[in-house]
Amino acid sequence: MDCQNISSLISNFVDNFIDFTVCGIFLPQPTNPSPPPQTIFPSPPRLVAIGDFHGDYPKSTQAMTLAGILDPATHRWSGGSSFMVQVGDIFDRGGNEIKLIYLLHRLKHEATLAGGNLVTILGNHEVMNMNYDFRYVTREGLIEFERWGWWFKKGMDMKKLGGDEDVRDVFDGLPVSFEGVERKYWNGFRARMAALRPNGPIASRFLQDYKTVAVVGDSVFVHGGLLKEHVEHGLEKINSEVRDWIRGSPTTKTTKCPDYLLGGLSVVWLRKFSYGSNCDCEQLQSILSSIPGAARMVMGHTIQREGINSVCDNQALRIDVGLSKGCGNGIPEVLEITGGKEIRILTSNLLYRRSDPVPDKKKAEFLAPEVGVKA
């Protein structure tokens, strides 16, 4: 065995060791090159969608268990051929962001092996973190990233000792101190910047494969919402350009965050169709009609205190229930579409266990032991 093979074996061992040390699970190592992003998917027999996670591992796994795609004992994929979409905002407001990223990545591979699928969407908080906007980071989130950074640096040192000459210092060029920040959190901020900036280890390994927009059957999934100009720009083009930005690709013109990810009218920030009951249904219909086969837009981003709901005859489905303890502590709910047409809301709220025709907006203070359905 030559030295190059030994170096490669050591590098793979180190990567697996870091994964297990950081999150307690082994992950499939990335393939190179990765396949081009897919935007349009055929209609599956069963489609489930879950809103914003915001770093809350226990509540997020409750929601995935409710959706029937996660075994609560093993945290392995149990959804068979189900298709799951998570509509973004895994980061901020909680302390288990990396743990959730790792879990979702493993579930993607397990879903594929079982004949299912799992698609993750970029939210505004993923974009903020990749742009060094850490306004909503928690102390626990900084501690989690500091721990990741410590082990990642140890891994780089081990790879160098093993003869790997291509080890890149991902911390190069980053500040070592932060004005106005307690010293004990400096390493957390630095690790977060290193991991999540374009071409950073977590950004390039995980987030580059997140979609900005996905069309599954006749449902369009996006974190904030779409306007006509976004559709005219091209949904496939958006996914491709965003991926290039996240990878820090030097061969494309997308070297900075695309404008359609920034500002209140962007695809990750828009609230036009997810806030309140006064929705411009005519504009929404016009946008959907410009996407072949689209019947509805499914969005997160805006917390729905009354739970998952719709406007414009189910053309706008709003599924962010403020799940995370750091962002509303809402009761888990899951959108389910079966046969491409039957829409239900799976809930753990006892008030809806009898499928009340008119959902009561009052929320229970506890979780039911079994799944209910909101009519």
ZAMARGU-4260 file (C-alpha; in steps of 0.2 Angstrom, whole numbers, plus 5000, padded with zeros to 4 digits):
<rodrens>
0) 5000/5000/5000 | 5007/5017/4995 | 5008/5033/5006 | 4994/5041/4996 | 4982/5027/5000
5) 4988/5027/5019 | 4985/5046/5019 | 4967/5044/5012 | 4963/5030/5024 | 4969/5041/5039
10) 4959/5056/5032 | 4943/5045/5031 | 4945/5038/5048 | 4948/5056/5055 | 4932/5062/5046
15) 4922/5048/5054 | 4929/5050/5071 | 4925/5069/5071 | 4907/5065/5065 | 4904/5052/5079
20) 4913/5063/5092 | 4903/5079/5088 | 4885/5071/5086 | 4887/5053/5090 | 4883/5046/5073
25) 4892/5040/5058 | 4888/5049/5041 | 4891/5044/5023 | 4906/5053/5017 | 4903/5066/5003
30) 4905/5060/4985 | 4914/5070/4973 | 4908/5078/4962 | 4891/5079/4969 | 4876/5077/4957
35) 4868/5093/4950 | 4853/5100/4960 | 4836/5093/4957 | 4822/5105/4958 | 4806/5096/4951
40) 4801/5079/4958 | 4786/5068/4953 | 4771/5067/4964 | 4774/5054/4978 | 4760/5043/4986
45) 4763/5051/5002 | 4771/5068/5005 | 4774/5076/5022 | 4781/5094/5026 | 4787/5101/5042
50) 4790/5119/5047 | 4805/5128/5055 | 4816/5118/5067 | 4826/5132/5075 | 4839/5122/5084
55) 4827/5112/5094 | 4832/5093/5093 | 4818/5086/5104 | 4804/5096/5097 | 4810/5093/5079
60) 4811/5074/5082 | 4794/5074/5089 | 4787/5082/5073 | 4796/5069/5062 | 4789/5055/5073
65) 4772/5063/5071 | 4775/5063/5052 | 4779/5044/5053 | 4796/5046/5045 | 4807/5044/5061
70) 4808/5029/5073 | 4807/5037/5090 | 4818/5024/5098 | 4832/5023/5086 | 4830/5040/5076
75) 4831/5031/5060 | 4821/5033/5045 | 4804/5024/5047 | 4794/5032/5033 | 4797/5019/5019
80) 4793/5027/5002 | 4786/5043/5010 | 4793/5060/5004 | 4797/5073/5017 | 4801/5091/5015
85) 4808/5102/5029 | 4805/5120/5024 | 4821/5129/5032 | 4827/5138/5047 | 4836/5124/5056
90) 4848/5137/5063 | 4847/5150/5077 | 4836/5152/5092 | 4841/5134/5099 | 4857/5125/5103
95) 4856/5109/5093 | 4859/5115/5075 | 4874/5104/5070 | 4865/5089/5078 | 4850/5092/5067
100) 4860/5095/5052 | 4869/5078/5055 | 4852/5069/5058 | 4844/5076/5043 | 4859/5071/5032
105) 4859/5053/5038 | 4840/5052/5036 | 4842/5058/5018 | 4853/5043/5014 | 4841/5031/5024
110) 4826/5037/5015 | 4834/5034/4998 | 4838/5017/5002 | 4820/5014/5008 | 4813/5021/4992
115) 4808/5037/5000 | 4815/5055/4999 | 4819/5069/5011 | 4822/5087/5004 | 4828/5101/5015
120) 4825/5120/5010 | 4836/5135/5014 | 4828/5147/5026 | 4833/5165/5029 | 4842/5160/5045
125) 4854/5148/5035 | 4857/5163/5023 | 4860/5175/5038 | 4873/5163/5046 | 4882/5161/5029
130) 4883/5180/5028 | 4890/5181/5046 | 4873/5188/5053 | 4872/5180/5070 | 4859/5191/5078
135) 4848/5176/5083 | 4862/5164/5089 | 4860/5157/5106 | 4874/5154/5119 | 4870/5135/5118
140) 4872/5137/5099 | 4889/5145/5101 | 4895/5131/5113 | 4890/5118/5101 | 4900/5126/5087
145) 4915/5129/5098 | 4915/5110/5102 | 4914/5106/5083 | 4928/5119/5080 | 4939/5111/5093
150) 4937/5093/5086 | 4938/5099/5068 | 4955/5108/5072 | 4961/5092/5080 | 4956/5082/5065
155) 4966/5094/5053 | 4981/5091/5064 | 4979/5072/5063 | 4977/5073/5044 | 4993/5083/5043
160) 5003/5070/5053 | 4996/5057/5042 | 5004/5065/5027 | 4989/5074/5020 | 4996/5089/5011
165) 4980/5096/5005 | 4973/5100/5022 | 4965/5118/5021 | 4965/5129/5036 | 4946/5134/5037
170) 4950/5146/5051 | 4963/5156/5040 | 4959/5175/5039 | 4945/5175/5053 | 4946/5186/5068
175) 4952/5179/5085 | 4942/5192/5095 | 4925/5200/5094 | 4922/5217/5101 | 4907/5218/5112
180) 4907/5199/5114 | 4911/5190/5130 | 4928/5182/5128 | 4921/5164/5132 | 4911/5165/5116
185) 4925/5171/5104 | 4929/5153/5099 | 4911/5149/5096 | 4909/5164/5084 | 4925/5160/5075
190) 4920/5142/5073 | 4903/5147/5067 | 4911/5158/5054 | 4923/5145/5048 | 4910/5131/5047
195) 4896/5141/5038 | 4904/5154/5027 | 4903/5149/5008 | 4915/5134/5005 | 4916/5131/5024
200) 4915/5113/5030 | 4897/5113/5035 | 4891/5124/5021 | 4900/5114/5008 | 4896/5097/5015
205) 4878/5099/5020 | 4870/5116/5015 | 4875/5116/4997 | 4863/5102/4994 | 4848/5111/5002
210) 4836/5118/4989 | 4830/5136/4988 | 4814/5130/4979 | 4807/5113/4976 | 4792/5107/4966
215) 4785/5090/4972 | 4770/5085/4961 | 4759/5100/4961 | 4766/5108/4977 | 4779/5122/4977
220) 4790/5122/4993 | 4799/5138/4998 | 4804/5146/5015 | 4797/5163/5012 | 4788/5164/4996
225) 4789/5167/4977 | 4785/5182/4967 | 4783/5182/4948 | 4801/5189/4945 | 4808/5174/4955
230) 4799/5162/4943 | 4804/5172/4928 | 4822/5171/4934 | 4820/5152/4934 | 4818/5140/4948
235) 4831/5128/4942 | 4843/5143/4939 | 4840/5149/4957 | 4844/5132/4965 | 4860/5131/4954
240) 4866/5149/4958 | 4863/5147/4976 | 4872/5131/4977 | 4887/5139/4968 | 4887/5153/4980
245) 4887/5141/4995 | 4901/5131/4988 | 4911/5146/4985 | 4913/5141/4967 | 4927/5151/4958
250) 4921/5145/4941 | 4905/5155/4941 | 4899/5173/4942 | 4890/5169/4958 | 4903/5174/4971
255) 4892/5184/4982 | 4875/5180/4990 | 4862/5182/4976 | 4850/5197/4978 | 4835/5186/4978
260) 4840/5179/4995 | 4841/5197/5003 | 4828/5209/5008 | 4809/5208/5013 | 4804/5203/4995
265) 4816/5189/4993 | 4812/5170/4992 | 4818/5167/5010 | 4810/5183/5018 | 4794/5186/5009
270) 4778/5186/5020 | 4766/5191/5007 | 4757/5175/5007 | 4760/5169/5025 | 4755/5183/5036
275) 4737/5186/5041 | 4721/5182/5032 | 4722/5195/5019 | 4731/5187/5005 | 4732/5193/4987
280) 4724/5177/4980 | 4724/5184/4962 | 4743/5187/4963 | 4746/5170/4971 | 4736/5162/4957
285) 4745/5171/4944 | 4762/5165/4951 | 4756/5147/4953 | 4750/5147/4935 | 4767/5152/4929
290) 4774/5136/4936 | 4769/5121/4926 | 4757/5110/4936 | 4758/5120/4952 | 4742/5120/4963
295) 4749/5127/4979 | 4763/5135/4988 | 4769/5128/5005 | 4779/5140/5016 | 4787/5142/5033
300) 4795/5157/5040 | 4780/5166/5048 | 4774/5158/5064 | 4755/5153/5063 | 4749/5154/5081
305) 4733/5144/5077 | 4743/5130/5069 | 4745/5125/5051 | 4732/5134/5040 | 4728/5139/5022
310) 4721/5153/5013 | 4715/5156/4995 | 4707/5139/4994 | 4722/5129/4999 | 4733/5138/4987
315) 4744/5145/5001 | 4748/5133/5015 | 4757/5140/5030 | 4766/5127/5041 | 4778/5136/5053
320) 4770/5133/5070 | 4784/5140/5080 | 4790/5123/5085 | 4806/5127/5094 | 4806/5132/5112
325) 4816/5147/5107 | 4803/5153/5095 | 4786/5150/5102 | 4786/5132/5108 | 4772/5127/5097
330) 4764/5110/5097 | 4771/5099/5083 | 4760/5098/5067 | 4764/5091/5051 | 4756/5094/5033
335) 4752/5078/5024 | 4746/5076/5006 | 4741/5058/5000 | 4738/5053/4983 | 4743/5070/4977
340) 4726/5078/4982 | 4720/5074/5000 | 4727/5087/5012 | 4727/5084/5031 | 4736/5091/5046
345) 4743/5079/5058 | 4744/5086/5076 | 4748/5080/5093 | 4735/5093/5100 | 4721/5084/5110
350) 4709/5097/5105 | 4709/5090/5087 | 4709/5072/5090 | 4691/5070/5085 | 4694/5080/5068
355) 4684/5095/5073 | 4677/5103/5057 | 4681/5120/5063 | 4698/5120/5072 | 4698/5128/5089
360) 4712/5141/5090 | 4715/5137/5108 | 4731/5126/5110 | 4733/5112/5123 | 4747/5114/5135
365) 4752/5096/5133 | 4756/5083/5119 | 4744/5069/5115 | 4751/5051/5115 | 4743/5048/5098
370) 4742/5057/5082 | 4726/5067/5078 | 4720/5075/5062 | 4713/5092/5060 | 4700/5093/5047
</rodrens>
